[in-house]
Amino acid sequence: MEMKFGLLCDAANESREGKLNILGEFNTIWAGGFPVRWPRCVLVARFEAHPSEGQDHDLVLRLTDRDGADIIPSPPRLPIRFAQAAPDMPLRAQVVVNLDGMTFERPGEFEYHLVVDGHHRGSVPIWVRPRQKPAEA
């Protein structure tokens, strides 16, 4: 199993045809002060697997700081289901997770880790920075 891509954005959904619609990709939050509560955030990822790996899996979404400490004490556990578009193609699963209202207590470098069935499959970084004040003339 392989994570093909992962990103954060303002909004996303998956169409009936399996197309991902992604709006407003970003990797940095510019905060006016701390703690900062980010009102709207969606994590999107695509995984591919060999048919022998099966269709049903569990995803744990961990958020850590730069030192690897967990930011979310009980990370969400989400079921994901892989499907095959055609007989000669790998199984595919697309993940769209709303993370609305995430709070960051301090600036720093953070990372969402996507762990499937206990195995780390990829990560998505997010930088949280204080907003720069304009220089006075």
N, CA and C of each residue as an Amber inpcrd file, in Angstrom:
protein
   411
   0.8440000  -1.1740000   0.0000000   0.0000000   0.0000000   0.0000000
   0.8910000   1.2400000   0.0000000   0.4330000   2.2510000  -0.7410000
   1.2160000   3.4740000  -0.8850000   0.2890000   4.6910000  -0.8580000
   0.7110000   5.7280000  -0.1300000  -0.0200000   6.9840000  -0.1960000
   0.5130000   7.7430000  -1.4050000  -0.3570000   8.0190000  -2.3780000
   0.0570000   8.6980000  -3.6040000   0.2140000  10.1940000  -3.3940000
  -0.6830000  10.8060000  -2.5910000  -0.5410000  12.2170000  -2.2450000
  -1.3930000  12.5220000  -1.0280000  -1.0470000  13.6050000  -0.3780000
  -1.8210000  14.1160000   0.7450000  -1.6490000  15.6150000   0.8040000
  -2.7160000  16.3300000   1.1540000  -2.6470000  17.7910000   1.2200000
  -3.7410000  18.3270000   2.1180000  -3.5930000  19.5900000   2.4980000
  -4.6090000  20.3100000   3.2540000  -5.2160000  21.3650000   2.3510000
  -6.5130000  21.6150000   2.5150000  -7.1870000  22.5930000   1.6760000
  -8.3790000  23.1830000   2.4270000  -9.0040000  24.1850000   1.7920000
 -10.1700000  24.8330000   2.3820000 -11.4320000  23.9940000   2.2350000
 -11.5620000  23.2680000   1.1310000 -12.7530000  22.4590000   0.8870000
 -12.4190000  21.3540000  -0.1100000 -13.1250000  20.2250000   0.0090000
 -12.9280000  19.1190000  -0.9300000 -14.1220000  18.1780000  -0.8510000
 -14.3390000  17.4750000  -1.9600000 -15.3330000  16.4090000  -1.9720000
 -14.9660000  15.4300000  -3.0740000 -15.6490000  14.3000000  -3.0530000
 -15.4520000  13.2800000  -4.0800000 -16.7570000  13.1430000  -4.8520000
 -16.6700000  13.2710000  -6.1820000 -17.8600000  13.1800000  -7.0220000
 -18.3340000  11.7320000  -7.1320000 -19.5210000  11.5310000  -7.6970000
 -20.0440000  10.1800000  -7.9370000 -19.1020000   9.3700000  -8.8150000
 -18.4110000  10.0660000  -9.7110000 -17.4940000   9.3830000 -10.6330000
 -16.1380000   9.0940000 -10.0030000 -15.9380000   9.4940000  -8.7520000
 -14.6700000   9.2550000  -8.0720000 -13.6460000  10.3550000  -8.2560000
 -14.0560000  11.4880000  -8.8220000 -13.1330000  12.6080000  -9.0010000
 -13.0360000  13.3990000  -7.7020000 -11.8110000  13.8070000  -7.3660000
 -11.6130000  14.6700000  -6.2060000 -11.7130000  16.1230000  -6.6560000
 -12.5340000  16.8900000  -5.9580000 -12.6400000  18.3290000  -6.1870000
 -11.9860000  19.0050000  -4.9960000 -10.8950000  19.7470000  -5.2570000
 -10.0770000  20.3330000  -4.1950000 -10.0230000  21.8380000  -4.4010000
 -10.2670000  22.5980000  -3.3240000 -10.2880000  24.0490000  -3.3930000
  -9.3870000  24.6340000  -2.3160000  -8.4700000  25.4880000  -2.7000000
  -7.6690000  26.2590000  -1.7470000  -6.6240000  25.4600000  -0.9960000
  -5.7320000  24.7800000  -1.7040000  -4.6560000  24.0170000  -1.0560000
  -3.7270000  24.9750000  -0.3130000  -3.2870000  24.5820000   0.8870000
  -2.3450000  25.4030000   1.6590000  -1.5010000  24.5200000   2.5630000
  -0.3870000  25.0810000   3.0510000   0.4450000  24.3600000   4.0140000
   0.9230000  25.2550000   5.1580000   0.4430000  26.5130000   5.1940000
   0.8490000  27.4530000   6.2390000  -0.3720000  28.1930000   6.7660000
  -0.4300000  28.3160000   8.0850000  -1.4330000  29.1330000   8.7440000
  -0.7200000  30.3490000   9.3200000  -1.1630000  31.5360000   8.9420000
  -0.6070000  32.7890000   9.4610000  -1.5430000  33.2810000  10.5580000
  -1.0920000  33.2550000  11.7870000  -1.9300000  33.5590000  12.9390000
  -1.6570000  34.9570000  13.4750000  -2.7370000  35.6460000  13.8660000
  -2.6170000  36.9620000  14.4930000  -2.2230000  36.8650000  15.9520000
  -2.4110000  35.7220000  16.5650000  -2.0640000  35.4750000  17.9630000
  -2.2700000  34.0110000  18.2930000  -1.8470000  33.6480000  19.5020000
  -1.9380000  32.2450000  19.9280000  -2.6260000  32.1660000  21.2770000
  -3.4170000  31.1150000  21.4840000  -3.6960000  30.0240000  20.5460000
  -4.5210000  30.5110000  19.3530000  -4.4060000  29.8120000  18.2410000
  -5.1810000  30.1330000  17.0500000  -6.0980000  28.9480000  16.7400000
  -7.3460000  29.2480000  16.4610000  -8.3260000  28.2290000  16.0560000
  -8.5800000  28.4330000  14.5680000  -8.2510000  27.4200000  13.7740000
  -8.4230000  27.5180000  12.3220000  -9.8140000  27.0050000  11.9660000
 -10.6800000  27.8700000  11.4210000 -12.0880000  27.4980000  11.2700000
 -12.3650000  26.4050000  10.2480000 -11.6190000  26.3710000   9.1440000
 -11.9550000  25.4290000   8.0640000 -10.6890000  24.7860000   7.5300000
 -10.6480000  23.4580000   7.5520000  -9.5010000  22.7210000   7.0350000
  -9.9550000  21.3180000   6.6610000  -9.5210000  20.8600000   5.5050000
  -9.8490000  19.5170000   5.0360000  -8.5450000  18.8250000   4.6360000
  -8.3660000  17.5980000   5.0950000  -7.2260000  16.7850000   4.6780000
  -7.7100000  15.8410000   3.5870000  -6.9480000  15.7890000   2.4940000
  -7.2730000  14.9320000   1.3550000  -6.0680000  14.0300000   1.0820000
  -6.3230000  12.7520000   0.8640000  -5.2440000  11.8160000   0.5350000
  -5.7690000  10.7370000  -0.4000000  -4.8640000  10.1930000  -1.1860000
  -5.1930000   9.0500000  -2.0510000  -4.1880000   7.9370000  -1.7560000
  -4.7330000   6.7300000  -1.6310000  -3.9260000   5.5340000  -1.4150000
  -4.1680000   4.5640000  -2.5490000  -3.1390000   3.7790000  -2.8740000
  -3.2760000   2.6740000  -3.8190000  -2.7140000   1.4190000  -3.1680000
  -3.3340000   0.2860000  -3.5010000  -2.9100000  -0.9900000  -2.9240000
  -3.0880000  -2.1030000  -3.9400000  -2.3640000  -3.1650000  -3.7470000
  -2.5130000  -4.3590000  -4.5690000  -3.7990000  -5.0660000  -4.1350000
  -4.5220000  -5.6900000  -5.0720000  -5.7650000  -6.3870000  -4.7050000
  -5.5990000  -7.4120000  -3.5710000  -4.4110000  -7.9920000  -3.4370000
  -4.1880000  -8.9840000  -2.3790000  -4.2340000  -8.3630000  -0.9810000
  -4.1610000  -7.0210000  -0.8900000  -4.1780000  -6.3640000   0.4220000
  -5.5910000  -6.1730000   0.9700000  -6.5940000  -6.4600000   0.1610000
  -7.9740000  -6.3850000   0.6390000  -8.5510000  -4.9830000   0.5430000
  -9.8480000  -4.8890000   0.8220000 -10.5700000  -3.6380000   0.6240000
 -10.7620000  -2.8140000   1.8920000 -10.9220000  -3.4490000   3.0420000
 -11.2710000  -2.7260000   4.2590000 -10.0710000  -2.5420000   5.1780000
  -9.8350000  -1.2900000   5.5540000  -8.6880000  -0.9390000   6.3920000
  -9.0890000   0.1520000   7.3780000  -8.2410000   0.3530000   8.3890000
  -8.4520000   1.4000000   9.3890000  -7.3570000   2.4450000   9.2720000
  -7.7760000   3.7040000   9.2590000  -6.8550000   4.8380000   9.1840000
  -6.8700000   5.5660000  10.5200000  -5.6960000   5.8250000  11.0670000
  -5.5480000   6.6850000  12.2360000  -4.8360000   7.9330000  11.7640000
  -5.3930000   9.0820000  12.1130000  -4.8420000  10.3710000  11.7010000
  -4.2250000  11.0410000  12.9270000  -2.8910000  11.0250000  12.9930000
  -2.1710000  11.6130000  14.1270000  -1.6470000  12.9870000  13.7440000
  -1.6850000  13.9150000  14.6830000  -1.0780000  15.2320000  14.5100000
   0.0260000  15.3500000  15.5440000   1.2500000  15.6290000  15.0620000
   2.3880000  15.7420000  15.9760000   3.0980000  17.0740000  15.7740000
   3.8580000  17.4660000  16.8010000   4.7050000  18.6440000  16.6590000
   6.0560000  18.2150000  16.0970000   6.9660000  19.1590000  15.9870000
   8.2790000  18.8810000  15.3760000   9.0630000  17.7980000  16.1200000
   8.8210000  17.6890000  17.4380000   9.5230000  16.6940000  18.2520000
   8.8350000  15.3350000  18.2530000   7.7020000  15.2140000  17.5480000
   6.9960000  13.9450000  17.4690000   5.9620000  13.7380000  18.5570000
   5.7360000  14.7610000  19.3910000   4.7320000  14.6440000  20.4550000
   3.3350000  14.7850000  19.8610000   2.4180000  13.9370000  20.3000000
   1.0440000  13.9800000  19.8180000   0.3420000  15.2470000  20.2920000
  -0.3330000  15.9280000  19.3640000  -1.1120000  17.1220000  19.6700000
  -2.5470000  16.7290000  20.0210000  -3.0570000  15.6710000  19.3910000
  -4.4070000  15.1780000  19.6530000  -4.2620000  13.9190000  20.5220000
  -4.7440000  13.9650000  21.7790000  -4.5400000  12.8160000  22.6760000
  -5.1560000  11.5170000  22.1680000  -6.3550000  11.5630000  21.6130000
  -7.0100000  10.3690000  21.0720000  -7.2950000  10.6120000  19.5930000
  -6.3210000  10.2990000  18.7290000  -6.5040000  10.5980000  17.3020000
  -7.6780000   9.8270000  16.7110000  -8.3520000  10.4480000  15.7270000
  -9.4980000   9.7720000  15.1180000  -9.0950000   8.5040000  14.3700000
  -9.9700000   7.5160000  14.4460000  -9.7990000   6.2410000  13.7280000
 -10.9260000   6.1670000  12.7120000 -10.5640000   6.0630000  11.4450000
 -11.5470000   6.1160000  10.3720000 -11.4720000   4.8530000   9.5140000
 -12.6100000   4.2570000   9.2020000 -12.5760000   3.1280000   8.2650000
 -12.3830000   3.6590000   6.8430000 -11.5490000   2.9850000   6.0650000
 -11.4230000   3.3230000   4.6410000 -11.6440000   2.0560000   3.8310000
 -12.2800000   2.2310000   2.6770000 -12.5920000   1.0930000   1.7950000
 -11.9550000   1.3320000   0.4340000 -11.1700000   0.3560000   0.0150000
 -10.5100000   0.4050000  -1.2870000 -11.4210000  -0.2210000  -2.3340000
 -11.3480000   0.3150000  -3.5470000 -12.1330000  -0.2200000  -4.6560000
 -11.2550000  -0.2250000  -5.9050000 -11.6340000  -1.0390000  -6.8500000
 -10.8920000  -1.1810000  -8.1000000 -11.7030000  -0.5540000  -9.2300000
 -11.0860000   0.3780000  -9.9690000 -11.7710000   1.0350000 -11.0840000
 -11.8970000   0.1060000 -12.2910000 -10.9050000  -0.7590000 -12.4810000
 -10.9030000  -1.7050000 -13.6000000 -10.0560000  -2.9110000 -13.1950000
 -10.2620000  -4.0810000 -13.8300000  -9.5420000  -5.2950000 -13.4260000
  -8.0210000  -5.1710000 -13.4460000  -7.4820000  -4.3710000 -14.3410000
  -6.0230000  -4.2890000 -14.4460000  -5.4380000  -3.0990000 -13.6750000
  -6.2070000  -2.5070000 -12.7730000  -5.7520000  -1.3380000 -12.0140000
  -5.6300000  -1.6950000 -10.5320000  -4.7700000  -0.9490000  -9.7930000
  -4.6690000  -1.2050000  -8.3510000  -5.9410000  -0.7590000  -7.6310000
  -6.1190000  -1.2650000  -6.4160000  -7.1920000  -0.7760000  -5.5640000
  -6.8800000   0.6670000  -5.1870000  -7.9280000   1.4710000  -4.9900000
  -7.7170000   2.8830000  -4.6670000  -8.7010000   3.3000000  -3.5740000
  -8.2120000   4.1210000  -2.6580000  -9.0710000   4.7260000  -1.6390000
  -8.7220000   6.2020000  -1.5630000  -9.7510000   7.0260000  -1.4970000
  -9.5710000   8.4640000  -1.3650000 -10.1650000   8.8710000  -0.0240000
  -9.4250000   9.7080000   0.6880000  -9.8090000  10.1260000   2.0270000
 -10.0460000  11.6280000   2.0090000 -11.2060000  12.0450000   2.4950000
 -11.5450000  13.4600000   2.6460000 -12.0230000  13.6250000   4.0840000
 -11.2100000  14.2960000   4.9220000 -11.5050000  14.4190000   6.3460000
 -11.6090000  15.8880000   6.7270000 -12.7610000  16.2930000   7.2520000
 -12.9200000  17.6600000   7.7540000 -12.2110000  17.7870000   9.0970000
 -11.3550000  18.7940000   9.2040000 -10.6110000  19.0610000  10.4340000
 -10.9740000  20.4390000  10.9730000 -12.2210000  20.8350000  10.8010000
 -12.6670000  22.1680000  11.1890000 -12.4010000  22.4320000  12.6680000
 -11.9600000  23.6580000  12.9470000 -11.7770000  24.0930000  14.3220000
 -10.5100000  23.6180000  14.9970000  -9.5000000  23.2070000  14.2270000
  -8.2380000  22.7950000  14.8350000  -7.6240000  23.9800000  15.5840000
  -7.1190000  23.7280000  16.7850000  -6.4980000  24.7640000  17.5940000
  -5.0210000  24.4550000  17.7520000  -4.1990000  25.4660000  17.5070000
  -2.7570000  25.3640000  17.7000000  -2.3840000  26.3250000  18.8210000
  -1.7910000  25.7970000  19.8770000  -1.4550000  26.5950000  21.0580000
  -0.2590000  27.5080000  20.8330000   0.5880000  27.1410000  19.8840000
   1.8360000  27.8940000  19.6600000   2.2500000  27.7650000  18.2000000
   3.1330000  28.6590000  17.7630000   3.6420000  28.5060000  16.4010000
   4.5550000  27.2860000  16.3100000   4.7660000  26.8150000  15.0980000
   5.6830000  25.7010000  14.9220000   5.4040000  24.9180000  13.6600000
   6.1360000  23.8340000  13.5340000   5.9860000  22.9110000  12.4140000
   5.2640000  21.6740000  12.9370000   4.1730000  21.3220000  12.2870000
   3.3590000  20.1920000  12.6970000   3.2000000  19.2510000  11.5090000
   2.7310000  18.0220000  11.8030000   2.5860000  17.0570000  10.7270000
   1.4190000  16.1190000  11.0280000   0.5590000  15.9440000  10.0200000
  -0.4900000  14.9320000  10.0880000   0.1050000  13.6370000   9.5510000
   0.0520000  12.5840000  10.3610000   0.5630000  11.2750000   9.9570000
  -0.6200000  10.3680000   9.6520000  -0.5850000   9.7320000   8.4970000
  -1.6450000   8.8140000   8.0850000  -1.1430000   7.3960000   8.3030000
  -1.7370000   6.7320000   9.2810000  -1.3270000   5.3940000   9.6990000
  -2.4580000   4.4280000   9.3430000  -2.1620000   3.4930000   8.4420000
  -3.1750000   2.5300000   7.9900000  -2.8220000   1.1540000   8.5560000
  -3.7580000   0.5920000   9.3050000  -3.5680000  -0.7290000   9.9240000
  -2.2500000  -0.8070000  10.6980000  -1.9150000   0.2780000  11.3860000
  -0.7130000   0.3090000  12.2140000   0.5750000   0.6320000  11.4890000
   0.5140000   0.8970000  10.1780000   1.7110000   1.2010000   9.3970000
   1.6470000   2.6390000   8.8810000   2.7020000   3.3930000   9.1410000
   2.7780000   4.7800000   8.6570000   2.8750000   4.7640000   7.1330000
   1.9160000   5.4350000   6.4650000   1.8840000   5.4340000   4.9990000
   2.2220000   6.7750000   4.3910000   2.2570000   7.8300000   5.1920000
   2.6110000   9.1410000   4.6670000   2.2780000  10.2180000   5.6710000
   2.6910000  11.4370000   5.3470000   2.4130000  12.5620000   6.2360000
   2.1850000  13.8230000   5.4190000   1.5080000  14.7780000   6.0560000
   1.1900000  16.0640000   5.4410000   1.6280000  17.1450000   6.4270000
   2.6050000  17.9880000   6.0500000   3.0850000  19.0180000   6.9670000
   2.1800000  20.2480000   6.9920000   2.1990000  20.9410000   8.1360000
   1.5170000  22.2260000   8.2590000   2.3900000  23.1120000   9.1560000
   2.6680000  24.3100000   8.6570000   3.4370000  25.2830000   9.4120000
   2.4740000  26.3160000   9.9770000   2.6380000  26.6390000  11.2530000
   1.8110000  27.6440000  11.9110000   2.7560000  28.7630000  12.3320000
   2.5280000  29.9390000  11.7530000   3.4530000  31.0640000  11.9300000
   2.7100000  32.3000000  12.4250000   3.4090000  33.1350000  13.2270000
   2.7930000  34.4250000  13.5770000   2.7730000  35.3340000  12.3640000
   1.6730000  36.0500000  12.1990000   1.5530000  37.0020000  11.0930000
   2.5680000  38.1200000  11.2910000   3.2530000  38.4620000  10.2200000
   4.2600000  39.5270000  10.2670000   3.5630000  40.8780000  10.3030000
   4.0230000  41.7410000  11.1820000   3.4880000  43.0960000  11.2040000
   4.2080000  43.9210000  10.1440000   3.4670000  44.7980000   9.4350000
   4.1340000  45.6300000   8.4300000   5.1350000  46.5760000   9.0830000
   6.2310000  46.7930000   8.3750000   7.2550000  47.7230000   8.8860000
   6.7180000  49.1450000   8.8730000   7.0610000  49.8780000   9.9300000
   6.6020000  51.2830000   9.9810000   7.5190000  52.1470000   9.1460000
   6.9190000  53.1350000   8.4700000   7.6990000  54.0130000   7.6060000
   8.2260000  55.2030000   8.3720000
